[in-house]
Amino acid sequence: GSTITVGGSFTVCSGTFNAEISSINVGRGFLQTNGMFRTDTAVLSIAGNFEADGTDTQFITGNETINLTGTSKTYKTINDCWFGNGWKFNSLNITGSITAAVGSNTACVTDVMTVSGTLDLNTIDHVMLVGSTVTLSGAGTIQASGSGILNLSPATVLGSGGTITAPVTYFQAPQN
C-alpha cells in the first residue's frame, strides 16, 4: 500500500476518495462534509479534530483503523450509528486526549477500541457492538464530562487496565 502524508487538514466535500490499502497521516484535522470516503483497509492517523458528517453510504467503513492522536481534540459523528444510518468505526485507537464534540451523535465500534490516552464521551453515548473489544492500556482513561455512557453489547470484551469513570451499561440482548 501507499502512504499519504498531509501536513495540514484533509477535507472531503465532493467526489469519491478511495483509501484502499493506504496509510494516511493527517497533521491537522479530518473533515468530511459531503462526497464519499471509502476506508477499506486504510490506516488513518489524525492529529487534529475528526469530523465525518456523512451517513453510512457516504463514509463507508471496512476493516480500517482510525488513530486519533491529537491533544485536546474532538471527534464528531453527525448521524446515529446505533439506531440510524450513521457509520461505524471498525478499529479505533485513542492515543491522544479526545473529546466527543457538542452536536455529535452516538459513536459505534464494530471490532476493537484501544485507549492509551483519554477519551471523554462528554454527552455522547459510545457503543461497542456485539463481539467487539475495549482495551485500556497504561494510563488509558474513558470518562464522561457530561451525560455520555459507554454501552457494551453482548459478547463485548472489556480488557483490564486503565481507568473508566464514565457510566457503563451492559446490554444482555442484541441491539444492532
N, C-alpha and C positions, 0 to 999 in steps of 0.2 A: 504494500500500500504506500501511498504518498503521505507526506507531511506538509500541511499548510500552516504557516505562521502569520497571524495578523497582529501587528503591533498595536493597533487601535481597536475600534469596535467592529463587530461583524453584524450587518443588518440584512435581513431578507424582507423585502417589501413587495416583490412581484417575481414572477417566473418560478422556476424549479431549481433547487440545489440538491444534487445527489451526493451525499457524503461518502457513500460506498464504504471502502475499507480504509479511509483516510484517518490520519491523526490531525486534528485541528486544534491549534493553540491560539487562544484569543487573549491579547494583553489587556483589553478592557472589557466592555460588555457585549452580550449577545442579545439581539432583538429581532424577533420575527413578528411583523405586523400584518403581513399578507403573504401571498405566494405559497410555495410548497417547499418544505425542508424534509428530506428523507434521510434518516440517520443510518440505516442498515447496520453495519458493524463498526461504525466510526467510534473513535475516542475523542470526545470534545473536552478540552480543558479551558475553562473560562475563569479569568482573574477578576472580572468585573461583575456587574449585575447580569442576571439571566432572566429574560422575559420572552416567552413563546405564547403569543396571543391566539394562535390558530387552534382549530379543532383537531380531532384525531385523523381527519382527512387532509389536514394542512401540515401539521408537524407529525410526520409519520415515523414512529419508532420501530426499531427492530431489536437487534442484540447489541445496541450501543452502550457505551459507558460515558457518563457525563461527570466530569470532575469540576466541582465548584471550589476554587482555591483562594478567592479574594478575602480580604479582611474588611469587616463592616460592610458587606454587600448584601444584595437581596435576590430572591428568585420570585418569579410571578408566573402563574398559570391562570389564564382567564376563564377557561371552561372547566366544569366539574368532571373529573375523570371517574368518579365513583358511580354517580347516577346520571351522568350526562355524556356528552360527546367529547369530553376533554381527553387529551393524550396522556400516556403513562410513561414514567421513567422506566427503563429496563434495569440498568445498574447505575446507582448514584453514589458518588463519593464526595463527602464534605470534609475538606482538609482546612478550610478557612473558617471564618465566622460569618455565617449566612443566616439571614432572617427572611421569613415569608413576608412579602410586600403587602401593604394595605391594598385591598382590591383584588387580591389573589383568590383563587378558588381551591378546592380540595386537590392536593397533590397525591399521586399514587405511584408505587414502585412495584414492578412485577417480579423482580429477581432478587437483587442484593442492594442494600443501602449500608455503606460503611461510613461511620462518623469518627474521625480522629480530631476534628476541630469542634466547632459549636454550631448546632442547628437550632435556631429559635423559631418555633412554629408560629409565634405571635398569636394571631386569632384564627389561624387556618388549620383545618384538620389535615393530617398526613396519614395516608392509608397504605399499609403493607398488605398486598393482595395475597390470595391463597398460595401457600408454598414458598413465600419469599423469606428472606433472611435479613435481620438487622444486626449489624456488628458495631460495637463501640470499642475503640481501642485507645490505649493511653489515657489522655485527658479528654477523650471524646465526650461531648455533652449534648443531650437533647433536652431543651427547655421550652417553656411557653410563657412569654412575657404578657400574653393575653389569654384568650379562652381556647387556644388551639389544643387539639388532642392527638396523640399517637394512637391510631387504630390498628390492631393486629387481627387479621383474618385467620380462619382456621389453618392449621399446619404452618403458621409463620414461626420461624426460629428466631428467638431473641437471645443473642450471644451475651456472654458475661463481659464485664469490663466497663470502664467509663461511668457516666452518671446520667440518669434520666430523672429530671424533676418535673417534666411535663406530665399531665394526666395521661394514663394509658387505658384503653378499652380493648378487651379481647372478645372477639365475636366467635361464638360457637357454631353458628350457621353460616354457610357461604353467602357472601354479599354480591359479588360480581366476579 
